Amino acid sequence: MGNLVENGCNKIIDVKAEQIEGRKIKLKWFYHVIHQAKKISRFKVYGDNGSGIINYQVPIGSVDYSGRKFYQFVTDALTAAQYRFCIRAVADDGSENEFNGQVKIWLNKQTPDEIGMIICRTV
């Protein structure tokens, strides 16, 4: 019979990325603690800075773990056309899962046209 317990942190699941507030990206994910071998303390968020290659040496941010729920991270304003991100769970001892799953998003650089006039009629 196989061993269902991983030797570290579990992987994150249900990762979603969406553009918000102009040129910022909100990443949202869920983490299951079932069958994990190590207790986690936080998540590290890695990005590619628009280059296409994620830098796993320097995270762009982190989010503290606080139980079984959805988590989110909002980037600073971005300038390139597309970005890749990876989120990894970090154990209390500092070890990270080696999850290499990525989420890719393209930025919409256009802003909506201004509304010059609205005409309303009441009936």
N, CA and C atoms as a LAMMPS dump frame, in Angstrom:
ITEM: TIMESTEP
0
ITEM: NUMBER OF ATOMS
369
ITEM: BOX BOUNDS ff ff ff
-5.0000000000000000e+02 5.0000000000000000e+02
-5.0000000000000000e+02 5.0000000000000000e+02
-5.0000000000000000e+02 5.0000000000000000e+02
ITEM: ATOMS id mol type element x y z
1 1 1 N 0.847 -1.174 0
2 1 2 C 0 0 0
3 1 3 C 0.895 1.241 0
4 2 1 N 0.546 2.238 -0.784
5 2 2 C 1.348 3.454 -0.889
6 2 3 C 1.191 4.352 0.321
7 3 1 N 2.117 5.261 0.484
8 3 2 C 2.098 6.213 1.578
9 3 3 C 1.472 7.504 1.078
10 4 1 N 0.361 7.93 1.672
11 4 2 C -0.331 9.129 1.241
12 4 3 C 0.251 10.402 1.826
13 5 1 N 1.09 10.282 2.813
14 5 2 C 1.642 11.457 3.476
15 5 3 C 2.853 11.954 2.704
16 6 1 N 2.826 13.259 2.326
17 6 2 C 3.99 13.852 1.684
18 6 3 C 5.048 14.095 2.751
19 7 1 N 6.3 14.209 2.343
20 7 2 C 7.361 14.41 3.325
21 7 3 C 7.57 15.876 3.665
22 8 1 N 6.651 16.721 3.331
23 8 2 C 6.75 18.141 3.657
24 8 3 C 5.38 18.771 3.666
25 9 1 N 5.309 19.996 3.186
26 9 2 C 4.041 20.72 3.106
27 9 3 C 3.241 20.23 1.916
28 10 1 N 1.948 20.365 2.011
29 10 2 C 1.092 20.065 0.873
30 10 3 C 1.185 21.185 -0.155
31 11 1 N 0.663 20.926 -1.344
32 11 2 C 0.608 21.94 -2.386
33 11 3 C -0.639 22.786 -2.203
34 12 1 N -0.579 24.008 -2.692
35 12 2 C -1.766 24.847 -2.688
36 12 3 C -2.672 24.402 -3.826
37 13 1 N -3.959 24.725 -3.711
38 13 2 C -4.902 24.337 -4.766
39 13 3 C -5.811 25.514 -5.105
40 14 1 N -6.563 25.368 -6.185
41 14 2 C -7.544 26.375 -6.618
42 14 3 C -6.932 27.766 -6.754
43 15 1 N -5.799 27.864 -7.419
44 15 2 C -5.142 29.161 -7.601
45 15 3 C -5.841 29.933 -8.71
46 16 1 N -6.145 31.188 -8.422
47 16 2 C -6.758 32.063 -9.412
48 16 3 C -6.014 33.396 -9.419
49 17 1 N -5.949 34.016 -10.581
50 17 2 C -5.326 35.338 -10.709
51 17 3 C -6.298 36.241 -11.446
52 18 1 N -6.413 37.484 -10.966
53 18 2 C -7.253 38.444 -11.665
54 18 3 C -6.656 39.838 -11.552
55 19 1 N -6.863 40.621 -12.592
56 19 2 C -6.381 41.997 -12.582
57 19 3 C -7.366 42.848 -11.808
58 20 1 N -6.823 43.671 -10.921
59 20 2 C -7.657 44.57 -10.126
60 20 3 C -7.006 45.948 -10.121
61 21 1 N -7.747 46.95 -9.745
62 21 2 C -7.213 48.304 -9.542
63 21 3 C -6.188 48.697 -10.598
64 22 1 N -6.573 48.605 -11.846
65 22 2 C -5.653 49.013 -12.901
66 22 3 C -4.639 47.949 -13.217
67 23 1 N -3.421 48.106 -12.774
68 23 2 C -2.33 47.226 -13.179
69 23 3 C -1.847 46.315 -12.053
70 24 1 N -2.683 46.055 -11.064
71 24 2 C -2.333 45.137 -9.978
72 24 3 C -2.988 43.786 -10.222
73 25 1 N -2.37 42.731 -9.673
74 25 2 C -2.898 41.38 -9.796
75 25 3 C -3.218 40.851 -8.403
76 26 1 N -4.412 40.243 -8.273
77 26 2 C -4.773 39.568 -7.02
78 26 3 C -4.682 38.073 -7.256
79 27 1 N -3.867 37.397 -6.455
80 27 2 C -3.755 35.938 -6.473
81 27 3 C -4.577 35.404 -5.306
82 28 1 N -5.354 34.362 -5.555
83 28 2 C -6.19 33.771 -4.515
84 28 3 C -6.022 32.262 -4.582
85 29 1 N -5.898 31.589 -3.413
86 29 2 C -5.688 30.148 -3.38
87 29 3 C -6.222 29.543 -2.095
88 30 1 N -6.247 28.207 -2.076
89 30 2 C -6.708 27.447 -0.913
90 30 3 C -5.621 26.447 -0.533
91 31 1 N -5.548 26.11 0.743
92 31 2 C -4.564 25.131 1.217
93 31 3 C -5.26 24.086 2.075
94 32 1 N -5.068 22.814 1.734
95 32 2 C -5.598 21.699 2.533
96 32 3 C -4.508 21.186 3.461
97 33 1 N -4.839 21.017 4.736
98 33 2 C -3.874 20.497 5.705
99 33 3 C -3.951 18.981 5.845
100 34 1 N -4.92 18.36 5.197
101 34 2 C -5.128 16.915 5.335
102 34 3 C -3.892 16.155 4.871
103 35 1 N -3.395 15.255 5.705
104 35 2 C -2.249 14.378 5.431
105 35 3 C -0.921 15.11 5.222
106 36 1 N -0.792 16.324 5.701
107 36 2 C 0.501 16.981 5.549
108 36 3 C 1.466 16.447 6.6
109 37 1 N 2.728 16.373 6.254
110 37 2 C 3.732 15.843 7.169
111 37 3 C 4.338 16.929 8.055
112 38 1 N 4.252 18.189 7.616
113 38 2 C 4.8 19.299 8.398
114 38 3 C 3.755 20.39 8.534
115 39 1 N 3.75 21.025 9.689
116 39 2 C 2.854 22.154 9.931
117 39 3 C 3.429 23.385 9.223
118 40 1 N 2.565 24.124 8.534
119 40 2 C 3.078 25.294 7.828
120 40 3 C 2.855 26.569 8.617
121 41 1 N 3.662 27.585 8.291
122 41 2 C 3.559 28.87 8.965
123 41 3 C 3.173 30.003 8.018
124 42 1 N 3.504 29.849 6.72
125 42 2 C 3.191 30.916 5.77
126 42 3 C 3.306 30.408 4.336
127 43 1 N 3.002 31.29 3.428
128 43 2 C 3.147 31.03 1.998
129 43 3 C 4.099 32.068 1.427
130 44 1 N 4.955 31.661 0.508
131 44 2 C 5.804 32.597 -0.222
132 44 3 C 5.28 32.7 -1.644
133 45 1 N 5.226 33.918 -2.139
134 45 2 C 4.755 34.182 -3.496
135 45 3 C 5.969 34.572 -4.338
136 46 1 N 6.141 33.857 -5.449
137 46 2 C 7.253 34.117 -6.36
138 46 3 C 6.694 34.609 -7.689
139 47 1 N 7.477 35.435 -8.38
140 47 2 C 7.047 35.952 -9.672
141 47 3 C 8.197 36.024 -10.656
142 48 1 N 7.839 36.314 -11.895
143 48 2 C 8.858 36.374 -12.96
144 48 3 C 9.203 37.8 -13.38
145 49 1 N 8.568 38.811 -12.79
146 49 2 C 8.811 40.214 -13.131
147 49 3 C 8.603 40.469 -14.624
148 50 1 N 7.75 39.675 -15.243
149 50 2 C 7.453 39.841 -16.662
150 50 3 C 8.455 39.215 -17.609
151 51 1 N 9.439 38.473 -17.072
152 51 2 C 10.511 37.908 -17.907
153 51 3 C 10.168 36.532 -18.48
154 52 1 N 9.198 35.827 -17.893
155 52 2 C 8.861 34.476 -18.319
156 52 3 C 9.538 33.402 -17.487
157 53 1 N 10.491 33.782 -16.62
158 53 2 C 11.204 32.824 -15.759
159 53 3 C 11.024 33.254 -14.305
160 54 1 N 10.38 32.399 -13.515
161 54 2 C 10.129 32.734 -12.11
162 54 3 C 11.425 32.675 -11.313
163 55 1 N 11.649 33.697 -10.488
164 55 2 C 12.82 33.768 -9.611
165 55 3 C 12.443 33.145 -8.265
166 56 1 N 12.903 31.906 -8.034
167 56 2 C 12.603 31.215 -6.772
168 56 3 C 13.581 31.571 -5.664
169 57 1 N 14.53 32.446 -5.935
170 57 2 C 15.492 32.868 -4.912
171 57 3 C 14.947 34.02 -4.07
172 58 1 N 14.135 34.892 -4.703
173 58 2 C 13.639 36.08 -4.015
174 58 3 C 12.12 36.161 -4.166
175 59 1 N 11.374 35.891 -3.089
176 59 2 C 9.914 35.994 -3.189
177 59 3 C 9.487 37.455 -3.331
178 60 1 N 8.349 37.665 -4.007
179 60 2 C 7.821 39.03 -4.117
180 60 3 C 6.927 39.376 -2.927
181 61 1 N 6.628 38.369 -2.101
182 61 2 C 5.821 38.606 -0.915
183 61 3 C 5.544 37.323 -0.166
184 62 1 N 4.901 37.458 0.989
185 62 2 C 4.51 36.286 1.772
186 62 3 C 3.194 36.578 2.476
187 63 1 N 2.494 35.501 2.826
188 63 2 C 1.21 35.587 3.518
189 63 3 C 1.263 34.591 4.661
190 64 1 N 0.936 35.038 5.873
191 64 2 C 0.931 34.151 7.036
192 64 3 C -0.219 33.148 6.958
193 65 1 N 0.056 31.932 7.384
194 65 2 C -0.964 30.877 7.427
195 65 3 C -1.802 31.058 8.679
196 66 1 N -3.13 30.956 8.538
197 66 2 C -4.011 31.107 9.706
198 66 3 C -5.207 30.17 9.628
199 67 1 N -4.961 28.941 9.208
200 67 2 C -6.035 27.955 9.181
201 67 3 C -6.514 27.643 7.778
202 68 1 N -7.466 26.724 7.734
203 68 2 C -8.007 26.237 6.463
204 68 3 C -8.982 27.257 5.893
205 69 1 N -8.53 27.995 4.871
206 69 2 C -9.351 29.03 4.247
207 69 3 C -8.707 29.467 2.937
208 70 1 N -9.369 30.382 2.231
209 70 2 C -8.779 30.99 1.049
210 70 3 C -7.827 32.095 1.485
211 71 1 N -6.742 32.228 0.757
212 71 2 C -5.737 33.26 1.008
213 71 3 C -5.61 34.112 -0.237
214 72 1 N -5.093 35.334 -0.059
215 72 2 C -4.869 36.177 -1.223
216 72 3 C -3.651 37.059 -1.039
217 73 1 N -3.099 37.461 -2.177
218 73 2 C -1.944 38.355 -2.231
219 73 3 C -2.166 39.317 -3.389
220 74 1 N -1.918 40.609 -3.149
221 74 2 C -2.068 41.617 -4.192
222 74 3 C -0.687 42.182 -4.51
223 75 1 N -0.348 42.183 -5.799
224 75 2 C 0.948 42.7 -6.237
225 75 3 C 0.955 44.221 -6.236
226 76 1 N 2.136 44.787 -6.395
227 76 2 C 2.261 46.206 -6.687
228 76 3 C 1.817 46.413 -8.135
229 77 1 N 1.728 47.652 -8.592
230 77 2 C 1.374 47.935 -9.98
231 77 3 C 2.434 47.337 -10.903
232 78 1 N 2 46.689 -11.982
233 78 2 C 2.888 45.987 -12.904
234 78 3 C 2.918 46.692 -14.259
235 79 1 N 3.993 46.464 -15.028
236 79 2 C 4.139 47.18 -16.293
237 79 3 C 4.215 46.286 -17.531
238 80 1 N 4.657 45.051 -17.401
239 80 2 C 4.788 44.166 -18.57
240 80 3 C 3.41 43.65 -19
241 81 1 N 3.372 42.96 -20.133
242 81 2 C 2.104 42.475 -20.682
243 81 3 C 1.617 41.195 -20.009
244 82 1 N 2.542 40.302 -19.611
245 82 2 C 2.116 39.062 -18.957
246 82 3 C 3.074 38.697 -17.827
247 83 1 N 2.537 37.964 -16.863
248 83 2 C 3.298 37.584 -15.677
249 83 3 C 3.01 36.143 -15.305
250 84 1 N 3.993 35.517 -14.639
251 84 2 C 3.843 34.179 -14.076
252 84 3 C 4.097 34.275 -12.576
253 85 1 N 3.315 33.496 -11.814
254 85 2 C 3.457 33.468 -10.365
255 85 3 C 3.431 32.029 -9.883
256 86 1 N 4.068 31.776 -8.744
257 86 2 C 4.04 30.485 -8.08
258 86 3 C 3.927 30.745 -6.583
259 87 1 N 3.089 29.974 -5.911
260 87 2 C 2.894 30.111 -4.461
261 87 3 C 3.3 28.81 -3.81
262 88 1 N 4.155 28.899 -2.8
263 88 2 C 4.632 27.706 -2.102
264 88 3 C 4.351 27.815 -0.609
265 89 1 N 3.963 26.692 -0.01
266 89 2 C 3.775 26.62 1.432
267 89 3 C 5.137 26.487 2.109
268 90 1 N 5.291 27.15 3.26
269 90 2 C 6.546 27.127 4.019
270 90 3 C 6.262 26.533 5.393
271 91 1 N 7.01 25.49 5.758
272 91 2 C 6.833 24.821 7.057
273 91 3 C 7.422 25.662 8.183
274 92 1 N 7.041 25.304 9.403
275 92 2 C 7.583 25.991 10.584
276 92 3 C 9.108 25.937 10.629
277 93 1 N 9.706 24.866 10.088
278 93 2 C 11.168 24.74 10.106
279 93 3 C 11.84 25.491 8.948
280 94 1 N 11.048 26.211 8.124
281 94 2 C 11.593 26.999 7.026
282 94 3 C 11.647 26.28 5.691
283 95 1 N 11.4 24.968 5.676
284 95 2 C 11.432 24.241 4.407
285 95 3 C 10.184 24.566 3.586
286 96 1 N 10.348 24.568 2.266
287 96 2 C 9.247 24.856 1.349
288 96 3 C 8.885 23.606 0.572
289 97 1 N 7.623 23.514 0.157
290 97 2 C 7.296 22.446 -0.78
291 97 3 C 7.934 22.828 -2.114
292 98 1 N 8.199 21.865 -2.939
293 98 2 C 8.857 22.127 -4.222
294 98 3 C 7.838 22.268 -5.346
295 99 1 N 6.697 22.826 -5.024
296 99 2 C 5.629 23.003 -6.002
297 99 3 C 6.091 23.955 -7.094
298 100 1 N 5.999 23.521 -8.338
299 100 2 C 6.405 24.347 -9.462
300 100 3 C 5.23 24.763 -10.338
301 101 1 N 4.018 24.517 -9.869
302 101 2 C 2.849 24.935 -10.639
303 101 3 C 2.809 26.447 -10.746
304 102 1 N 2.436 26.929 -11.913
305 102 2 C 2.435 28.361 -12.155
306 102 3 C 1.061 28.819 -12.608
307 103 1 N 0.77 30.066 -12.314
308 103 2 C -0.409 30.708 -12.862
309 103 3 C 0.1 31.855 -13.726
310 104 1 N -0.445 31.951 -14.95
311 104 2 C -0.021 32.985 -15.887
312 104 3 C -1.195 33.915 -16.142
313 105 1 N -0.918 35.22 -16.209
314 105 2 C -1.976 36.199 -16.462
315 105 3 C -1.453 37.285 -17.39
316 106 1 N -2.327 37.737 -18.295
317 106 2 C -2.015 38.849 -19.184
318 106 3 C -2.714 40.082 -18.648
319 107 1 N -2.005 41.214 -18.653
320 107 2 C -2.593 42.463 -18.178
321 107 3 C -3.373 43.145 -19.292
322 108 1 N -4.496 43.712 -18.917
323 108 2 C -5.263 44.556 -19.824
324 108 3 C -4.75 45.971 -19.609
325 109 1 N -4.027 46.507 -20.59
326 109 2 C -3.423 47.831 -20.438
327 109 3 C -4.376 48.961 -20.773
328 110 1 N -5.52 48.632 -21.322
329 110 2 C -6.458 49.681 -21.707
330 110 3 C -7.325 50.076 -20.531
331 111 1 N -7.587 51.35 -20.44
332 111 2 C -8.524 51.836 -19.431
333 111 3 C -9.806 52.205 -20.154
334 112 1 N -10.943 52.058 -19.513
335 112 2 C -12.192 52.396 -20.19
336 112 3 C -12.257 53.888 -20.513
337 113 1 N -12.951 54.219 -21.596
338 113 2 C -13.135 55.63 -21.955
339 113 3 C -13.945 56.329 -20.877
340 114 1 N -13.68 57.627 -20.738
341 114 2 C -14.458 58.407 -19.783
342 114 3 C -15.887 58.534 -20.281
343 115 1 N -16.802 58.613 -19.337
344 115 2 C -18.199 58.841 -19.682
345 115 3 C -18.404 60.349 -19.688
346 116 1 N -18.758 60.89 -20.855
347 116 2 C -18.918 62.344 -20.985
348 116 3 C -20.225 62.834 -20.393
349 117 1 N -21.313 62.107 -20.657
350 117 2 C -22.611 62.559 -20.172
351 117 3 C -23.531 61.344 -20.071
352 118 1 N -24.316 61.323 -19.033
353 118 2 C -25.334 60.294 -18.864
354 118 3 C -26.685 60.975 -18.902
355 119 1 N -27.575 60.451 -19.733
356 119 2 C -28.923 60.998 -19.807
357 119 3 C -29.862 60.012 -19.147
358 120 1 N -30.595 60.466 -18.172
359 120 2 C -31.562 59.611 -17.462
360 120 3 C -32.948 60.19 -17.633
361 121 1 N -33.923 59.334 -17.799
362 121 2 C -35.316 59.755 -17.854
363 121 3 C -36.094 58.971 -16.807
364 122 1 N -36.945 59.64 -16.115
365 122 2 C -37.821 58.953 -15.184
366 122 3 C -39.189 58.833 -15.825
367 123 1 N -39.831 57.735 -15.625
368 123 2 C -41.148 57.519 -16.231
369 123 3 C -42.193 57.387 -15.155
